[in-house]
Amino acid sequence: MGQDVSTRLRATTWAPASSGQLTGREAEVTAVLRHHLRNSGRHLEDDYEVFGKALLGRGGGGKVVAACGRADHQRYAVKTLDKKNVSSATLAMQRTEVHMSLTMDHPNIVRVQDVYETGDEVHIVMECLTGGELFSKIQQKGAFTERDAAKTMAQMLRAVGYLHARHIVHRDLKPENFLYEHVGDDAALKLIDFGLGTTCNSTDSMQACCGTIGYLSPEVLSKRGYTSKCDMWSLGVIAFKLLTGHAPFNGHGNVKLVRKKKSKQVSIGTVRSFQG
């Protein structure tokens, strides 16, 4: 990293964050302390008991398994990324994901506890979210009430607002990437999976066409350049789905879907009569 941890800590000062969240400089320091490089002498198994057969899911190019902290005995999720059999572009995306994840501190974004690197893999230790995906909740409930949809959207908007204020663009917002903290009506909704995330100023133009087809904006699909507002389009699609129980674009196949988006042919379907 150019400087060892002690040197960087001596050069860094900050004031306590009044909101309870880490300030920018605090976040950078804690990111250094919680990122254990391959030559640090610290290994995943030193701090966590990993249950390799307890597969929790897959996301962002890696499997996610359960683990238990040896010091606090809390349950965690460990996402493992392959460093050996991937392209240089993928390695660069992994480095971006690790840095972004370690520096974020928000109640509606999954917390990354530690990162451990070996020669072949990167292990990202995160809080374990047990309430299931927003996607599953939509499937169970169908259309949300306006009150529940508003509460859900408020949490997602707070998360994305936090990201954009720090010049981070997620680029893969969808119900599958929002998980509930636990099972219960008061569970917080948290954003996960920053595998396609990037840092970008609000006026900068991005070119990469990435994300999930049903939630991509026309600007992303056109490959003519787009800004952080691509995340807002994705949130709009999610809002439509919450209120109606189905997606706004019901094209069969990617080509038909892209054409509908470019011509703004929204499928009204079973839209309810909204009341204030």
Summary of the structure (lengths in Angstrom):
residues: 276
radius of gyration: 19.8
end to end distance: 53.5
largest distance: 61.2
contacts: 779
relative contact order: 0.11
helix: 36%
strand: 21%
